Amino acid sequence: MADVTINGRANQKRRTRKDLLQAASRLMQQGRKPSLEDIAEEAMVSRATAYRHFPSMDALMLEASLDVATPDASKLFGARASDDPVARLTRVDTALHEMILANEAPLRMMLAHSLERAAKGDNGDDAPLRQNRRTALIEAALEPMQDEFKPAAYETLTQALALVIGTEAMIVFKDVLQLDDARARKVKRWAIRALVEAAKRSRADT
């Protein structure tokens, strides 16, 4: 029962953080330069709650601008979209890759904010350090063929793909490995295919 309560609170915190970002995004799309009070009111939370999730207005507005730029799964996968999981995941990766390239500086700043909080001992108990956008896109890509995987393998696959798809992968390819963009894309496509095939094998082995 205690675990259920803890998980419920964690989910509520994630929803509140997402609500604040979406509220800020809506106000920005209306051409406004909202205050924290405006955003809290739009999200229907208190000013104190907003401060718990975002220690500064700059951090909130920075991430809200990136929230607007994040690809929408409904636009990535129309009625004629492929049912091949590798093709669908590659589509997600390509869309996020382009978004990351177009917003590299603010994404690095957002990552720096979360790393700074973690370095100061903030473990995300009061409010999540980061918003998880990639998992929803990964799950949307895999949704038509989810039954092809064992539940445990599906969960592991979505988690493993989150290591390959996203800002951190860009940092590794660019800063650590010093690969050019074409090579980075090729390596990610290889990794996506390898992970999907490994997840499928786990079902065949039973």
FENLINRA-V515151 format. One record per residue. PHI is phi as a letter, one per 20 degrees, with the letter a starting at -180 (none if undefined). OMEGA is omega in degrees with one decimal (NA if undefined). D_LAST is the distance of its C-alpha to the last C-alpha in Angstrom with 1 decimal. Layout:
PHI_OMEGA_D_LAST ; PHI_OMEGA_D_LAST
This chain:
none_180.0_32.6 ; f_179.9_33.9 ; f_178.5_30.7 ; f_179.7_30.8 ; f_179.8_34.5 ; f_179.3_33.9 ; f_177.8_31.2 ; f_178.4_33.5 ; f_179.3_36.3 ; f_178.6_34.3 ; f_178.5_33.3 ; f_178.4_36.9 ; f_178.7_38.1 ; f_178.7_35.8 ; f_179.8_37.1 ; f_178.4_40.6 ; f_178.8_40.3 ; f_178.7_38.9 ; f_179.2_41.8 ; f_178.8_44.3 ; f_-179.8_43.1 ; f_177.3_43.0 ; f_178.2_46.5 ; f_179.7_47.9 ; f_179.8_46.4 ; f_-178.7_48.0 ; f_178.4_51.3 ; f_-179.8_51.2 ; f_175.4_50.5 ; e_179.5_53.6 ; n_-178.2_55.6 ; e_171.9_56.2 ; d_-168.9_56.2 ; f_172.2_55.0 ; e_177.3_55.8 ; f_178.2_53.3 ; f_178.8_55.1 ; f_-177.5_54.5 ; f_179.0_50.8 ; f_179.4_50.4 ; f_179.2_52.4 ; f_-179.9_50.3 ; e_-180.0_47.1 ; m_173.4_48.8 ; c_180.0_48.4 ; f_177.0_51.1 ; f_-179.9_52.5 ; f_177.9_51.4 ; f_178.6_47.8 ; f_179.7_48.0 ; f_179.4_49.4 ; f_-177.9_46.6 ; e_-179.5_44.0 ; c_-175.2_46.2 ; f_178.1_48.7 ; b_178.2_50.8 ; f_179.1_51.7 ; g_-179.5_51.1 ; f_179.7_47.5 ; f_-177.7_46.9 ; f_177.3_48.7 ; f_-177.3_47.0 ; f_178.3_43.5 ; f_178.7_44.6 ; f_177.9_45.7 ; f_177.9_42.3 ; f_178.9_40.7 ; f_-175.5_42.7 ; e_-176.9_41.6 ; f_-179.8_37.8 ; g_178.9_36.2 ; d_-177.2_35.6 ; g_-178.0_32.2 ; f_178.5_34.0 ; e_179.3_36.1 ; f_-173.1_33.3 ; c_176.8_31.2 ; e_-176.6_33.5 ; f_-176.7_32.9 ; e_-178.5_32.6 ; f_179.8_30.2 ; f_174.7_27.3 ; e_179.3_23.8 ; f_-175.6_22.4 ; f_180.0_21.0 ; f_179.3_22.4 ; f_-178.5_25.8 ; f_178.5_25.9 ; f_176.6_25.1 ; f_177.2_27.7 ; f_176.5_30.1 ; f_-178.5_29.7 ; f_179.7_30.1 ; f_-179.5_33.2 ; f_178.4_34.8 ; f_179.1_34.4 ; g_179.5_35.5 ; f_178.0_38.6 ; f_-179.1_39.3 ; f_178.2_39.0 ; f_-178.2_41.4 ; f_-175.9_43.8 ; c_-173.1_43.8 ; g_-177.0_43.2 ; f_178.9_46.2 ; f_177.5_45.5 ; f_176.3_41.8 ; f_178.5_42.8 ; f_178.6_45.3 ; f_178.1_42.8 ; f_179.1_40.5 ; f_178.2_43.6 ; f_-177.7_44.4 ; f_177.9_41.0 ; f_178.3_41.2 ; f_178.0_44.7 ; f_179.9_43.8 ; f_-180.0_41.0 ; f_179.1_43.5 ; e_176.7_45.9 ; n_177.8_43.4 ; f_-177.9_42.2 ; e_177.1_38.5 ; n_-179.8_38.2 ; f_-178.4_38.6 ; f_178.9_41.5 ; b_-179.0_40.3 ; g_179.3_37.3 ; f_-175.9_38.3 ; c_173.4_36.7 ; e_-179.0_35.6 ; e_179.8_32.0 ; e_-172.1_32.4 ; f_-175.9_29.6 ; f_178.6_26.7 ; f_178.6_28.1 ; f_177.7_28.4 ; f_179.5_24.9 ; f_176.9_23.5 ; f_178.3_25.9 ; f_-175.8_24.6 ; e_-171.6_21.0 ; g_-176.7_21.9 ; f_-177.1_21.8 ; c_-178.4_18.2 ; g_-177.9_16.8 ; f_178.5_14.6 ; f_-176.6_12.7 ; d_169.5_11.3 ; f_-177.8_9.5 ; g_-179.2_12.7 ; f_179.4_12.6 ; f_177.9_11.9 ; f_179.6_14.6 ; f_179.2_16.9 ; f_179.1_16.6 ; f_-179.3_17.1 ; f_179.3_20.2 ; f_179.4_21.6 ; f_178.9_21.1 ; f_178.7_22.8 ; f_175.7_25.7 ; f_-175.2_26.5 ; e_-175.3_26.9 ; d_177.1_28.7 ; p_-173.7_32.0 ; f_-176.5_35.2 ; f_177.1_33.9 ; f_178.0_32.3 ; f_-179.9_35.8 ; f_-179.7_37.5 ; f_-178.2_35.3 ; f_-172.3_35.8 ; e_-173.1_39.5 ; e_-174.6_40.8 ; e_-177.0_38.6 ; e_179.9_37.5 ; l_177.2_40.5 ; e_175.3_38.8 ; f_-172.8_40.4 ; f_-178.2_39.0 ; f_179.5_37.8 ; f_178.9_35.8 ; f_179.1_34.3 ; f_-178.9_33.1 ; f_179.7_31.6 ; f_179.7_29.7 ; f_177.6_28.3 ; f_177.9_27.1 ; f_-178.3_25.3 ; f_178.9_23.7 ; f_-180.0_22.6 ; f_-178.6_21.0 ; f_-179.7_19.3 ; f_178.9_17.9 ; f_-179.8_16.6 ; f_178.2_15.0 ; f_179.2_13.3 ; f_178.9_12.0 ; f_179.8_10.8 ; f_-178.7_8.9 ; f_177.4_7.0 ; f_-179.0_5.6 ; f_-177.6_5.6 ; f_-176.6_3.8 ; e_NA_0.0
